[in-house]
C-alpha cells in the first residue's frame, strides 16, 4: 500500500512539473479575412503576448521599433482570438518551433501581409521570435505564421521579420522544441489555447 501511495505521489508530481496535459488537436479552421492595422501601436508602451499552451506558458515581448507593422498585426490578431485553439504545426528539434496557422497546413494566413525588413546583421538566436514567409516573398514579409528559435543560433539569413523575443518561459519553448521528429512534425499535439496581450 505504501509503495502504491509513493507511486501515485510521483505520478502526480510528474504531471504537474512540465505543464503537459493530454491535448486533442483542434479542428483546422478557415482563418477568414482580416484587415491589416493602419497605424502602429502607441509609442511609449511595451507590448507582450502570453501563449498559454498545452505544455505550459511563455511570454514574447514585442519589438515595436524593429517591427512596428508586424507587432501591430500580431496584437490585433491576438485580440481577435486568431491564434486561439491552434497548434505548433512544425517542430524542428534544435532549430525552431512554428505556429500561427489556423488551417494547420503551413500555408494559411490572415488574408494580408505586412513588411518589416530586418537589419543586415539580424541574428536568429535562441528565444528570438520571427515571422515565417515563403522563399518568393520579399525580406521582412509577414502574415500570421511565426517561429521561435530553439537553436543557439539558427544561422538564418536576414530575411525574416524579427518581432520580439521570449522574455519568460524559455524552458517551455525548449521543451516544446523537443517534441518534433525528422519530418519536422510534432510527435504529440502542442495546442495554443489562448494568446493574451498585455501592455505596460
N, C-alpha and C positions, 0 to 999 in steps of 0.2 A: 504493500500500500504506500509506504514511504517513497519507494522508487517511482511509483506512478505519479505521486504528487510532485516530486522533483522534476520528472519529465514534463509534466503539464506546466510547471513554472518556467522551465527552459523554453518550451514552445511559445508560451505567452510572451516572454521577453524577446525572443527572436522575431516574433510577429510585430512587436512594437518598435524595434530598433531601426529598421530600414525604411519604414513608411510604406512598405509594399502591401498591396492588397490584391486579391483576385479581381481582375478587371475584364469586362467584356468589351470587345471592340465596338464602338458606336457605329451605327449605320452611316455609310457615306451620304453626304447631302449636297445638293446644289448650292454653291456658295452665294448665288444671287448676284445682282448687280449693285455695286456701291459707287458712291461719288467720292472722288478724291478731295481731301480738305483743301480749301483755297487759301488758308492762312497757316503760318507756322504756329506752334504752341507759344503762349505768352512767355516773354523773357523774364528772367529773374526767378524762375521756379525750377525745381528738379522733379522730373517725372520718372516713375518706376512702374514696371509691370511685374506682378507676382503671379507665377504659374503654379497653380495647385494641381498636381498630377497624382496618378495612382501609385507613384513611387516616391512621393514627398514633394516639397515645395522649394522653389528657388525664385530669386528676385533679380530682375535685369534693370539696371539704371540706364536710362536713355541718354545718348549724347546728342542733345538738341543743337549743338553748334556744328558738329561734324556731319550730322544727317538730319537737318531740320524738316525736310519734306517727308522722309520715311518715318521719323519719330511721330509727326502729326498723324500720319496714316495709321500707324500701329495703335496709337492711343484711341483714335476714332473707331477702328475695327474692334479693339478690345472692349470698349464701352458699349459697342453694339452686340457683344456676345459672339462675335465671328469665330473666335478661337475655342469657345466652349464646346466640350464633347468632341474634340478632335484628337488625333494621335500623332506621335512621332513616327512617321511612315518610313523614315530612313535613319538607320543607326549604323555607323561605321566605327567599330571599336578602334580607339586610338586616333580618331580623326574628328568626326563631327556627329551631332545628332540634329535631325532636321524635321520640322513640323510646319504647321500653318496652312495646311491644305484640307478643307472640309471634304473634298471628294476622295481623299486618300490615294489618289492616283499619281501624285507627284507632279501634276500639270495644272492643278486648279489655282484660281486666284480671284481677286475681288472685282475684276472687270475693269481695272485701271492700273497704271503703273506710275511710280514716282522715280525721280533720279537724284541721287546724291553721290557724285563721283568721289571715291576715296582718294586720299593723298597718295603720291607715288611711293612713299615709304610706309604705307599701311602694313601692319603686322597682324596676322591672324593667329594669335597665341591663345593659350588655354583661358577659357571664360569669355572670350570675345564673342559678341553676337553680331552676325552679319546677315545679309539678305541673299537668298538664292536667286539665280537667274539662268536663262538658257545661254549657250555659247554664242548665239547670234545676236543677243541683246547687248546694247551699249554698256560700258562700265558704269556701275552705280545704279542700274535699273533695278527696281524692286516692285514686287506685288505684295503678297501676304506671306510667302514662304520664307522662313528664317532658319538659320542654323547656329548652333552653339559649338564652338571649338572645344574639343576634349584633348587634342594633342598639345604637347608643349609648344609646338609651332607647326601649323598645318602646311606652311610653305606655299600658300596660295598667292597668285599674282594680285596686284591691287585693282581688282575688277568688281569686287563685291562691296556694296554699301555697308559700312560699319555703323551699326545703330546703337551700340552700347556694350555693356559688359555685365557679367554676373557678379553682383555685389553681396549676395547672400545665398547659401545653399549650393555652393560649388560641388560639395560632396554628393549631393543628389544628382547633379548633372553628370558627374563622373560615374556614378552607379548606373544611371540610365545608359551611359555610353558603353557599358559592358554588355548590354542586352541586344547585341546585333550579331549577325552571322556573316559568312564570307560573301553572301549575295547582297549585303547591306540591308537586310530585312530584320525587323525586330524578332527576337526569339520568344518574346511574350509581349502582350499588349502594354503600351505605355500611353495612358489616356490623359490628355489635358482636360481636367474637369472645368476649371474656370481660369480666366486671366483677369486680375483686378488691377486697376490703375490707381496709383497714389500720387499725390503732388505735394511738394513741401517747399 
